[in-house]
């Protein structure tokens, strides 16, 4: 049975996941905004949990502050649907946030799978 949670409480889970990123890594994240959306965009899989929309740091040229911010999307409803408890949801939100932040650093899905964040 899916977890039920208010959007505000879900946002707080995402905030805690972001706060859990080690300071030495968080200090390197530049010009990125994290957004929570209810559902993935049209044309994406219904069970998509998160999405990185931007140019990885490994592929950038010039000053990153001179471009629009990269965006990390966390999709609330697919995460709620896949989890059977608040504890499981908290773990999945953390994994999804770390996964998408890793894309900002140019880490691909294969490597994330090896690390347990796929």
Secondary structure, DSSP 8 states (H G I E B T S, - for coil): ------HHHHHHHHHHHHHTS-HHHHTT--SEEEEEESS--TTS-TT--EEEES--GGG--S-GGGS--EEEEEEHHHHHHH-SSHHHHHHHHHHHHHHHHHHHTT--HHHHHHHT--
